[in-house]
Structures are given as C-alpha cells and as structure tokens.
Amino acid sequence: MAEAVGTAIGTRVGQDSLANSVRDAIIAGLIAFLLFVVILGLKTENAQEKLILIPRIGYAVTIAVVVAVGRLLLDVFVWRARASRAAAKPLLTTRSILWLLAISWAIGAYFFIVPGAREALATSASDLFGADEWRTRTRIAVDLFGYAFMGVFIVATAMVLMLVLRRTLAGIGIGTRDETQGVLSELSTQLAPALLAIALVLPFLVVGPQQRYAIDTAIQVLTYIMLGWGLNVVVGLAGLLDLGYVAFYAVGAYSFALISTTFGWSFWVCLPLAGMFAAAWGIMLGFPVLRLRGDYLAIVTLAFGEIIRIVLLNWYSLTNGPNGISRIPRVSFFGLSFDRNAEPSFYSVFGLEYDNIYRIVFMYYVILFLALLVNFVTNRLRRLPIGRAWEALREDEIACRSLGINTVITKLSAFAIGAMFGGFAGSFFATRQGFISPESFTFHESALVLAIVVLGGLGSQLGIVIAAVALIGSSEFFRDLEEYRMLIFGGSMVAIMIWKPRGLVSSRTPSVALKERKVISAELVKEGHG
C-alpha cells in the first residue's frame, strides 16, 4: 500500500513538473514573439519617397517556436537531470573527445590542403536554394563551418607539434615532462605555445586575394587582445570594475597623433610618451574613486569615459573636434618609410617592387610584439608584491587593509598600468588608421573590451585571447548578415554566460606557489572574480 501511494505521488509530481515545464516554455515563446515581432516581423522599405511596412510575422513565429522548444528541452533534459548526470558517467569521455578532435582535424585538413574545396562546398550548398537571400545565408554558414574546421586543423596540428617538441627536449634532458598527465591534459597545456607559433607564421599561412583581409582582421584581433590584457589588470587582477577604459585608448591615440603631427617625431619615440600620458590620466581617474567600489565605481568610470569623448569632440582648437586628425605619420621600418615616393624607402633598400602588403605585414608584427610585451610585463607583475596586492584587493579590501597593504598605491598602480597598456594600443591604432576622430572611442568599445575580459575569464590571459578571436572573428564572419549580426553576437554571449558563467577559461593558476603550482578551480574563488 505504501509503495503504491509513493508511486502515485511520484507520478503526480512528475506530471506537475512536466506541466510547469510546458507552461514555462509557452511563456518563453510568447515573450520571444513579442520581442522579435518588432525587430524581425516588420521591415521598412522605401517606396515612392515614403516608408512602407512589410509584415514578416513568419520570422517572429519561427523564433518563438524555437525558443519555446529550446526552453522545454533545457528544462526537461538539462536542468531537471543535472543532479542525476552529476553522479552518472560523463557524456564526453577522453576517448570520445579525442575522436571528435580527430574527425574535425581530418575535415579541416581536407579544406586546408585541397584547393577550392571550401568554396566548392559552399557553392553546392547555396545552389539548393532558389532565393538569392537564402543562397547568400547558406554560403556564409558553410564558409563559417569551413573556416572553423580549418582553424581546428591548424591549432591541433600546432599543439601536436609543440607536444612532440616538448617530449623531444625532455628526452634529451632539456625541460621537464610530467608523466602523471593524461594525453588530453598534456595536449591541452600546449594550447598557448601553439597559438603563439600560429601567430608568428600567420602572414605566411594565408596567400592569395584573401591575404590582405586576413592580416587586417588579425591586426584588429591583436589590438583587442592588447586592450583586453590591459583592462584585465584593472578588472581581472585588482577587481575594479572599469566601464570607461576607452578613455585611455583615446588619450593614447590623440597623444600620438598630436605629438607626431606637431613635432614630426616617429612612432617609436611617441609610443612611450602616449603610454605615459594615458597612465597619468589613469592616476587622475584613480584619485576620485579611491573610496568607491562595485556599481558606484562603474558609474564613475563610465562618466569619465564620456567626459573624455565630449572633450575631444568640443575642444576644436586642439583636437579639431568632430573632423578628427588626419595625415598621421605611418610607422617606419627602422627609419625606412613604406611610401612609394620616399627616398630611401623600404622597397629601394631591399630591392623589392612596391606592394602595400609589406607594410600590412610589418604592422601585424608590430602589434604582435606590443601584445606579447604587455603579456610578459603583466605576468611578471603578477609574481611581484604589487601583483599579489592586486589579487588580495580583489578578494577582500578590508582584509587587504588589515594586512598592512596600502590600498591607495595598489589601486592607483592598477589604474596607471592598465591605462598605459590602453595608451599603447591607442597609439598603434592611430598610426595604423592614419586618421582618428571621437567616433572611434565610444562606450561600445569599452563594453566590447569588457565583454572579452569577462567571457574569457577574469584574470586569465589565455581566455582573453580565445574570447577576442571568437568575438572579433565572429563579427567579421557575420558582417554580411546585416539584420542578424548583433542578434547572433548577443545570443552567443548569452549562451557562453549560461554554460560557462566564469568564462571560457575558468581555472586559475596561482601566481605564487610554495612547492608545486596546482591549477585551482574557479568554483573555489569568489563569484565574478578569479
């Protein structure tokens, strides 16, 4: 009797939970329909010198159905089964992950080695649809997956080569080899060296008409990596939420532009000066906010960023206002200009025909050198007393004070060093573009850099690299999807924060260890910090 009653109660509870899941799914679908019926359900077009609305309710209904079904599946198979899955055998074992990696590597190798394989597949897939709109979208989707598999092939190959090199050096007595690590764990430790090796030879991996576009995109990604590493000092290490980081980016760019155009100084002379000016502004921002933390600090830094932008916009006699500063000198190769008519020029000295790709490649290696310098300095500072003071301030400011740490010096140093790195990035942006204006330094830039830091994992240098490549690279891939670009961008960010709330790289390696440096899970540190 008792068993029958228990079974009936369990069945009733299961039915109630399923009914609640269906109800939540319907509500989520209705909310999605109300949100997207205005964004996608109505389209404006010019007709006879006036705007007309073209209803596209089917788009909103489709998205609403997808959201409702997705919410129901998440509720039934993910959230309700989370506890049981924790005790069960994991879905992805080491062997299955290696198999998936091998299959992806093989597909990527086919696309990378066979000429025109990706283009042929994209053309064949787009021919399945008659409408030009869907043909374009299908081609972009196939191109995206093709580039993704090629990226897996390149990164995995570099990781295997780094692992073989490490084992070879360990075999002849150079370096160490950890025998306790598994194959997958040992392979994953080679991700950072593999990415560095790929970055060093990237200009030579891409040839043909796409070379200029690929290197320009890589330069943009490295610029945001450098900005992310600079902001990581303030947010990730010191725990100070800065929403106005673009201000230091702007100060560095305008400092370089004004000094170089006024005195005719070269990029390498103006670069440290731009960093020093940005660091000075970082200290000026740090003094008023010494007693603030959390949301109040974020509001003040946001206001500071807007103040800098408005000053640049209205101080016409110095910054030329909204017209910006043009004819900013380009970077030179040890005094040799890349201009066609310069004498002596880079091309005449080395006996080369004029080709603008040489300047683009040199700019790529300049920003790569600056980014690696920022990474090296940051990692060294983390091991110094000032770096440990930043991490102590991030965890608990009151405990930091009780240990005798000067929080004023700690906060100001974090703001100054992070601002200096932002100034370096700004000076490079100015010499790369040759023209700057206040429109390039809006709050959107601060939000994007902060998103890279948070999604990569606060305090993680490698995570910022992965997040910058994913966010900036995906935005370039989806540039042709004008209507859905920001929706895909926002949706991917939401998905990452749901499944990886502590960032793509959630584990942390302690800056200082007594005997053995062990990786610490992010679950053991405060939420939102690392």
C-alpha positions as CSV (number, residue, x, y, z in Angstrom):
1,M,0.0,0.0,0.0
2,A,2.7,2.4,0.9
3,E,4.6,1.6,-2.3
4,A,1.5,2.3,-4.4
5,V,1.0,5.6,-2.6
6,G,4.6,6.6,-3.2
7,T,4.4,5.6,-6.8
8,A,1.2,7.7,-7.3
9,I,2.8,10.7,-5.5
10,G,5.9,10.4,-7.7
11,T,3.9,10.2,-10.9
12,R,1.8,13.2,-9.8
13,V,5.0,15.2,-9.0
14,G,6.4,14.3,-12.4
15,Q,3.3,15.3,-14.2
16,D,3.2,18.6,-12.3
17,S,6.8,19.3,-13.1
18,L,6.2,18.5,-16.8
19,A,3.2,20.7,-16.9
20,N,5.3,23.5,-15.3
21,S,7.9,23.0,-18.0
22,V,5.4,23.2,-20.8
23,R,3.9,26.4,-19.2
24,D,7.3,28.0,-18.9
25,A,8.1,27.1,-22.5
26,I,4.9,28.7,-23.7
27,I,5.6,31.8,-21.7
28,A,9.1,32.0,-23.1
29,G,7.8,31.6,-26.6
30,L,5.3,34.4,-26.1
31,I,7.9,36.7,-24.8
32,A,10.2,35.9,-27.7
33,F,7.4,36.6,-30.1
34,L,6.6,40.0,-28.5
35,L,10.3,40.9,-28.7
36,F,11.0,39.8,-32.2
37,V,7.8,40.8,-33.9
38,V,9.0,44.4,-33.9
39,I,12.7,43.5,-34.7
40,L,12.1,41.0,-37.5
41,G,8.4,40.9,-38.0
42,L,8.2,44.3,-39.6
43,K,10.6,45.6,-42.3
44,T,10.7,49.1,-43.7
45,E,11.4,49.8,-47.3
46,N,11.4,52.9,-49.5
47,A,8.6,53.2,-51.9
48,Q,7.6,56.4,-53.8
49,E,9.5,58.6,-51.4
50,K,7.9,57.2,-48.3
51,L,8.5,54.3,-45.9
52,I,6.2,51.3,-46.0
53,L,6.0,48.4,-43.6
54,I,6.3,44.9,-44.9
55,P,5.0,42.3,-42.4
56,R,7.1,39.2,-41.9
57,I,5.3,37.6,-39.0
58,G,6.6,34.2,-40.0
59,Y,10.1,35.1,-38.8
60,A,8.9,36.1,-35.4
61,V,6.7,32.9,-35.1
62,T,9.7,30.7,-36.1
63,I,11.9,32.2,-33.5
64,A,9.2,32.0,-30.9
65,V,8.7,28.3,-31.6
66,V,12.5,27.7,-31.5
67,V,12.7,29.5,-28.1
68,A,9.7,27.5,-26.7
69,V,11.1,24.2,-27.8
70,G,14.6,25.0,-26.6
71,R,13.3,26.1,-23.2
72,L,11.3,22.9,-22.9
73,L,14.3,20.7,-23.9
74,L,16.5,22.6,-21.5
75,D,14.1,22.2,-18.6
76,V,13.4,18.5,-19.2
77,F,16.8,17.2,-20.3
78,V,19.3,19.7,-18.7
79,W,18.1,21.5,-15.6
80,R,15.9,18.6,-14.2
81,A,18.5,16.0,-15.0
82,R,21.6,18.0,-13.7
83,A,21.7,16.2,-10.4
84,S,21.4,12.7,-11.9
85,R,24.0,13.5,-14.5
86,A,26.5,14.6,-11.9
87,A,26.5,11.1,-10.4
88,A,26.4,9.3,-13.8
89,K,29.1,8.7,-16.2
90,P,30.1,11.8,-18.2
91,L,28.8,12.1,-21.7
92,L,32.1,13.1,-23.2
93,T,35.0,10.9,-22.2
94,T,38.6,11.4,-23.1
95,R,38.3,8.9,-25.9
96,S,35.2,10.5,-27.4
97,I,36.8,13.9,-27.2
98,L,39.9,12.6,-29.0
99,W,37.7,11.0,-31.7
100,L,35.8,14.3,-32.2
101,L,39.1,16.2,-32.4
102,A,40.5,13.7,-34.9
103,I,37.4,13.9,-37.2
104,S,37.4,17.7,-37.0
105,W,41.1,17.7,-37.8
106,A,40.6,15.4,-40.9
107,I,37.8,17.7,-42.2
108,G,39.9,20.8,-41.6
109,A,42.9,19.2,-43.3
110,Y,40.8,18.5,-46.4
111,F,39.6,22.1,-46.6
112,F,43.1,23.4,-45.9
113,I,45.0,21.2,-48.3
114,V,42.6,20.7,-51.3
115,P,42.5,24.0,-53.3
116,G,38.9,25.4,-53.6
117,A,37.3,22.6,-51.5
118,R,35.6,25.0,-49.2
119,E,34.4,27.3,-52.0
120,A,33.0,24.3,-54.0
121,L,31.1,23.0,-51.0
122,A,29.7,26.5,-50.2
123,T,28.6,26.9,-53.9
124,S,27.0,23.5,-54.0
125,A,25.1,24.1,-50.7
126,S,23.9,27.5,-51.8
127,D,22.6,26.1,-55.1
128,L,20.0,24.1,-53.1
129,F,18.0,27.3,-52.5
130,G,16.5,29.3,-55.3
131,A,16.1,32.6,-53.4
132,D,19.2,34.8,-53.5
133,E,18.7,35.8,-49.9
134,W,18.9,32.2,-48.7
135,R,21.7,31.4,-51.1
136,T,23.8,34.1,-49.5
137,R,23.0,33.0,-46.0
138,T,23.7,29.3,-46.8
139,R,27.0,30.2,-48.3
140,I,28.0,32.3,-45.3
141,A,27.1,29.4,-42.9
142,V,29.1,26.9,-44.9
143,D,32.0,29.2,-45.1
144,L,31.8,29.7,-41.3
145,F,31.9,26.0,-40.6
146,G,34.7,25.5,-43.2
147,Y,36.9,28.2,-41.5
148,A,36.1,26.7,-38.1
149,F,37.3,23.2,-39.2
150,M,40.4,24.8,-40.8
151,G,41.1,26.6,-37.5
152,V,40.8,23.3,-35.6
153,F,43.2,21.7,-38.0
154,I,45.8,24.5,-37.7
155,V,45.5,24.8,-33.9
156,A,45.5,21.0,-33.3
157,T,48.5,20.5,-35.6
158,A,50.4,23.2,-33.8
159,M,49.5,21.7,-30.4
160,V,50.8,18.2,-31.5
161,L,54.0,19.7,-32.9
162,M,54.6,21.6,-29.6
163,L,53.9,18.4,-27.6
164,V,56.3,16.4,-29.8
165,L,59.0,19.2,-29.4
166,R,58.5,19.2,-25.6
167,R,58.8,15.5,-25.3
168,T,61.9,15.5,-27.6
169,L,63.6,18.2,-25.5
170,A,62.6,16.3,-22.3
171,G,64.1,13.1,-23.8
172,I,67.5,14.7,-24.3
173,G,67.5,16.3,-20.9
174,I,66.2,19.8,-21.8
175,G,63.0,20.7,-20.0
176,T,60.7,18.5,-17.9
177,R,57.9,16.1,-18.7
178,D,55.1,15.3,-16.3
179,E,54.4,11.5,-16.5
180,T,51.3,11.8,-14.4
181,Q,49.3,13.8,-17.0
182,G,46.9,12.1,-19.4
183,V,47.2,12.5,-23.2
184,L,44.4,15.1,-23.4
185,S,45.6,17.0,-20.4
186,E,49.1,17.1,-21.6
187,L,47.9,18.1,-25.1
188,S,45.8,21.0,-23.7
189,T,48.8,22.5,-22.0
190,Q,50.3,23.2,-25.4
191,L,47.4,25.5,-26.5
192,A,49.2,28.7,-25.5
193,P,52.5,27.8,-27.3
194,A,50.6,26.6,-30.3
195,L,48.7,29.8,-30.6
196,L,51.9,31.8,-30.3
197,A,53.5,29.6,-33.0
198,I,50.5,30.2,-35.3
199,A,50.6,33.9,-34.6
200,L,54.3,34.1,-35.6
201,V,53.7,32.5,-39.0
202,L,50.2,33.7,-39.7
203,P,51.1,36.1,-42.6
204,F,52.6,33.2,-44.5
205,L,49.7,30.8,-43.9
206,V,47.3,32.8,-45.9
207,V,48.1,33.5,-49.6
208,G,46.1,34.8,-52.5
209,P,43.4,37.5,-52.6
210,Q,42.3,36.9,-49.0
211,Q,45.7,37.6,-47.5
212,R,45.2,41.4,-47.0
213,Y,41.8,40.8,-45.4
214,A,43.1,38.0,-43.2
215,I,46.0,40.0,-41.9
216,D,43.9,43.1,-41.3
217,T,41.5,41.0,-39.3
218,A,44.4,39.5,-37.3
219,I,45.7,43.1,-36.6
220,Q,42.2,44.1,-35.3
221,V,42.0,40.9,-33.1
222,L,45.5,41.5,-31.7
223,T,44.6,45.2,-30.9
224,Y,41.6,44.0,-28.9
225,I,43.7,41.3,-27.2
226,M,46.1,44.0,-26.1
227,L,43.2,46.1,-24.8
228,G,41.8,43.1,-23.0
229,W,45.1,42.3,-21.3
230,G,45.3,46.0,-20.2
231,L,41.8,46.0,-18.8
232,N,42.4,42.6,-17.2
233,V,44.9,44.3,-14.9
234,V,42.2,46.6,-13.6
235,V,39.2,44.3,-13.6
236,G,40.6,40.8,-13.5
237,L,43.5,41.2,-11.1
238,A,42.6,44.2,-9.0
239,G,38.8,43.6,-9.1
240,L,38.0,47.3,-10.0
241,L,35.1,47.4,-12.5
242,D,36.1,50.0,-15.2
243,L,33.5,50.9,-17.8
244,G,35.4,53.8,-19.2
245,Y,38.6,52.1,-20.4
246,V,38.1,53.5,-23.9
247,A,39.2,56.9,-22.4
248,F,42.8,55.7,-22.1
249,Y,42.6,54.2,-25.6
250,A,41.5,57.7,-26.9
251,V,44.2,59.5,-24.8
252,G,46.9,57.3,-26.3
253,A,45.7,57.7,-29.8
254,Y,45.3,61.5,-29.6
255,S,48.6,61.9,-27.8
256,F,50.4,60.1,-30.5
257,A,48.5,62.0,-33.3
258,L,49.2,65.4,-31.8
259,I,52.8,64.8,-31.0
260,S,53.7,63.2,-34.3
261,T,51.9,65.8,-36.5
262,T,53.2,68.7,-34.5
263,F,56.9,67.8,-33.9
264,G,57.3,65.2,-36.6
265,W,58.5,62.5,-34.2
266,S,58.4,58.9,-35.2
267,F,56.2,56.2,-33.9
268,W,58.8,54.6,-31.6
269,V,59.5,57.9,-29.9
270,C,55.8,58.8,-29.4
271,L,54.8,55.3,-28.3
272,P,56.2,55.6,-24.7
273,L,55.0,59.2,-24.4
274,A,51.5,58.1,-25.3
275,G,51.6,55.4,-22.7
276,M,52.9,57.9,-20.1
277,F,50.1,60.4,-20.8
278,A,47.5,57.6,-20.6
279,A,49.0,56.4,-17.3
280,A,48.8,60.0,-16.0
281,W,45.1,60.1,-16.8
282,G,44.7,56.7,-15.1
283,I,46.1,58.2,-11.9
284,M,43.8,61.2,-12.3
285,L,40.8,58.9,-12.5
286,G,42.1,56.8,-9.6
287,F,42.2,59.5,-7.1
288,P,38.5,60.5,-7.1
289,V,37.3,56.8,-6.9
290,L,39.6,55.6,-4.1
291,R,36.6,55.2,-1.8
292,L,34.2,53.7,-4.3
293,R,33.7,50.1,-5.3
294,G,31.2,48.0,-7.2
295,D,28.4,49.7,-9.1
296,Y,29.4,53.2,-7.9
297,L,32.9,52.7,-9.3
298,A,31.4,51.5,-12.6
299,I,29.2,54.6,-12.9
300,V,32.1,57.0,-12.2
301,T,34.4,55.3,-14.7
302,L,31.6,55.3,-17.3
303,A,31.2,59.0,-16.8
304,F,34.9,59.5,-17.1
305,G,34.9,57.8,-20.5
306,E,32.1,60.0,-21.7
307,I,33.8,63.2,-20.4
308,I,36.9,62.4,-22.4
309,R,34.9,61.7,-25.5
310,I,32.9,65.0,-25.2
311,V,36.2,67.0,-24.5
312,L,37.7,65.5,-27.7
313,L,34.5,66.4,-29.5
314,N,34.3,70.0,-28.4
315,W,37.9,71.1,-27.9
316,Y,38.2,72.2,-31.5
317,S,41.4,74.2,-31.3
318,L,43.3,71.2,-30.1
319,T,41.6,68.0,-31.4
320,N,39.9,69.5,-34.5
321,G,36.6,68.4,-33.0
322,P,34.4,66.0,-34.9
323,N,36.6,66.4,-38.0
324,G,39.4,64.5,-36.3
325,I,43.1,64.4,-37.0
326,S,44.3,63.2,-40.4
327,R,47.7,62.6,-42.1
328,I,49.1,60.9,-39.0
329,P,52.6,59.5,-39.8
330,R,52.8,55.8,-40.5
331,V,55.2,53.5,-38.7
332,S,58.6,53.1,-40.3
333,F,61.0,50.1,-40.6
334,F,64.0,51.5,-38.6
335,G,63.6,54.8,-40.4
336,L,62.7,53.4,-43.8
337,S,59.3,54.5,-45.0
338,F,56.8,52.3,-46.8
339,D,55.7,55.1,-49.0
340,R,56.1,54.6,-52.8
341,N,57.8,58.0,-53.4
342,A,60.0,58.1,-50.3
343,E,63.8,58.1,-50.7
344,P,65.3,56.0,-49.3
345,S,62.3,53.7,-48.9
346,F,61.9,50.1,-47.7
347,Y,61.5,48.9,-51.2
348,S,64.6,50.6,-52.7
349,V,66.9,49.4,-49.9
350,F,65.8,45.8,-50.1
351,G,65.3,45.8,-53.9
352,L,61.6,45.0,-53.8
353,E,58.8,46.1,-56.1
354,Y,56.2,48.3,-54.4
355,D,53.4,46.3,-52.7
356,N,51.3,47.6,-49.8
357,I,51.2,44.1,-48.3
358,Y,54.7,44.6,-46.9
359,R,53.5,47.5,-44.7
360,I,50.5,45.5,-43.6
361,V,52.7,42.5,-42.6
362,F,55.1,44.8,-40.7
363,M,52.2,46.4,-38.9
364,Y,51.0,42.9,-37.9
365,Y,54.3,42.1,-36.3
366,V,54.5,45.4,-34.6
367,I,51.1,44.9,-32.8
368,L,52.1,41.2,-32.1
369,F,55.3,42.5,-30.4
370,L,53.4,45.0,-28.4
371,A,50.8,42.5,-27.3
372,L,53.5,40.0,-26.3
373,L,55.3,42.7,-24.4
374,V,52.1,43.6,-22.5
375,N,51.5,39.9,-21.7
376,F,55.1,39.4,-20.5
377,V,55.0,42.5,-18.2
378,T,51.6,41.5,-16.8
379,N,52.8,38.0,-16.0
380,R,55.9,39.4,-14.3
381,L,53.9,41.9,-12.3
382,R,51.6,39.2,-11.1
383,R,54.5,37.5,-9.4
384,L,55.8,40.7,-7.7
385,P,54.4,42.0,-4.4
386,I,52.3,44.6,-6.3
387,G,50.6,41.8,-8.3
388,R,49.8,39.8,-5.2
389,A,48.5,43.1,-3.6
390,W,46.1,43.4,-6.6
391,E,44.8,39.9,-6.1
392,A,44.4,40.5,-2.4
393,L,42.5,43.7,-3.1
394,R,40.2,41.8,-5.5
395,E,39.3,39.2,-3.0
396,D,38.7,41.3,0.1
397,E,39.6,45.0,0.5
398,I,39.1,45.0,4.3
399,A,41.4,42.0,4.7
400,C,43.9,43.7,2.4
401,R,43.9,46.8,4.7
402,S,44.3,44.6,7.8
403,L,47.5,43.0,6.3
404,G,49.0,46.5,6.0
405,I,48.8,46.8,2.3
406,N,48.5,50.4,1.1
407,T,45.2,50.2,-0.9
408,V,45.7,53.7,-2.3
409,I,49.0,52.8,-4.0
410,T,47.5,49.5,-5.1
411,K,44.5,51.0,-6.8
412,L,46.4,53.8,-8.4
413,S,49.1,51.4,-9.8
414,A,46.4,49.2,-11.3
415,F,44.7,52.1,-13.0
416,A,48.0,53.6,-14.2
417,I,49.4,50.3,-15.6
418,G,46.1,49.3,-17.3
419,A,45.8,52.8,-18.7
420,M,49.4,52.7,-20.0
421,F,48.7,49.5,-21.9
422,G,45.5,51.1,-23.3
423,G,47.6,54.1,-24.4
424,F,50.0,51.8,-26.3
425,A,47.1,50.3,-28.1
426,G,45.6,53.7,-28.9
427,S,48.9,54.9,-30.4
428,F,49.1,51.9,-32.6
429,F,45.5,52.4,-33.7
430,A,46.3,56.0,-34.7
431,T,49.4,55.1,-36.8
432,R,47.5,52.2,-38.4
433,Q,44.5,54.2,-39.4
434,G,46.2,57.5,-40.3
435,F,43.1,59.2,-39.1
436,I,41.3,59.4,-35.8
437,S,38.1,61.1,-34.6
438,P,35.9,60.9,-31.4
439,E,33.6,58.5,-33.2
440,S,36.2,55.7,-32.8
441,F,36.1,56.0,-29.0
442,T,32.5,55.4,-27.9
443,F,31.1,53.4,-25.0
444,H,30.6,50.5,-27.4
445,E,34.4,49.9,-27.4
446,S,34.6,49.8,-23.6
447,A,31.7,47.3,-23.5
448,L,33.3,45.1,-26.1
449,V,36.7,45.0,-24.3
450,L,35.0,44.3,-21.0
451,A,32.9,41.5,-22.7
452,I,36.2,40.0,-24.0
453,V,37.7,40.1,-20.4
454,V,34.6,38.6,-18.8
455,L,33.9,35.9,-21.4
456,G,37.5,34.9,-21.5
457,G,37.6,34.6,-17.7
458,L,38.6,37.3,-15.3
459,G,42.4,37.0,-14.6
460,S,43.0,34.6,-17.5
461,Q,45.4,35.8,-20.2
462,L,44.8,32.8,-22.4
463,G,41.0,33.1,-22.0
464,I,41.1,36.7,-23.3
465,V,42.9,35.5,-26.4
466,I,40.3,32.9,-27.1
467,A,37.4,35.4,-26.4
468,A,38.9,38.1,-28.6
469,V,39.3,35.6,-31.5
470,A,35.8,34.3,-31.0
471,L,34.0,37.7,-30.7
472,I,36.0,39.8,-33.2
473,G,36.4,36.9,-35.7
474,S,32.7,36.0,-35.5
475,S,31.7,39.7,-36.0
476,E,33.8,39.7,-39.2
477,F,32.3,36.4,-40.4
478,F,28.7,37.6,-39.9
479,R,29.3,41.1,-41.4
480,D,27.2,40.2,-44.5
481,L,24.3,39.2,-42.3
482,E,23.3,42.8,-41.5
483,E,20.0,42.1,-39.9
484,Y,21.1,39.2,-37.7
485,R,24.7,40.1,-36.9
486,M,24.1,41.7,-33.5
487,L,21.4,39.1,-32.6
488,I,23.9,36.3,-33.2
489,F,26.6,38.2,-31.3
490,G,24.3,38.8,-28.3
491,G,22.9,35.2,-28.4
492,S,26.4,33.7,-28.4
493,M,27.3,35.9,-25.4
494,V,24.2,34.8,-23.5
495,A,24.9,31.1,-24.3
496,I,28.5,31.4,-23.1
497,M,27.5,33.0,-19.8
498,I,24.8,30.3,-19.3
499,W,27.1,27.3,-19.8
500,K,30.4,29.0,-18.8
501,P,29.4,31.6,-16.2
502,R,33.0,32.0,-15.1
503,G,34.5,32.5,-18.5
504,L,35.9,30.2,-21.2
505,V,39.0,29.5,-19.1
506,S,37.5,29.1,-15.6
507,S,40.5,27.5,-13.9
508,R,43.2,29.7,-12.3
509,T,46.9,29.1,-11.8
510,P,48.2,30.7,-8.5
511,S,50.8,33.5,-9.1
512,V,53.0,32.2,-6.2
513,A,53.3,28.6,-5.0
514,L,55.3,27.0,-2.2
515,K,56.4,23.7,-3.8
516,E,54.1,22.8,-6.7
517,R,52.0,25.1,-8.8
518,K,48.5,23.5,-9.0
519,V,45.6,24.7,-11.1
520,I,42.7,26.0,-8.9
521,S,39.1,25.5,-10.0
522,A,37.1,28.7,-10.3
523,E,34.5,27.2,-8.1
524,L,36.8,27.8,-5.1
525,V,37.0,31.6,-5.6
526,K,34.5,34.4,-5.2
527,E,31.8,34.7,-7.8
528,G,32.8,37.1,-10.5
529,H,36.5,37.1,-9.6
530,G,39.4,34.9,-10.5
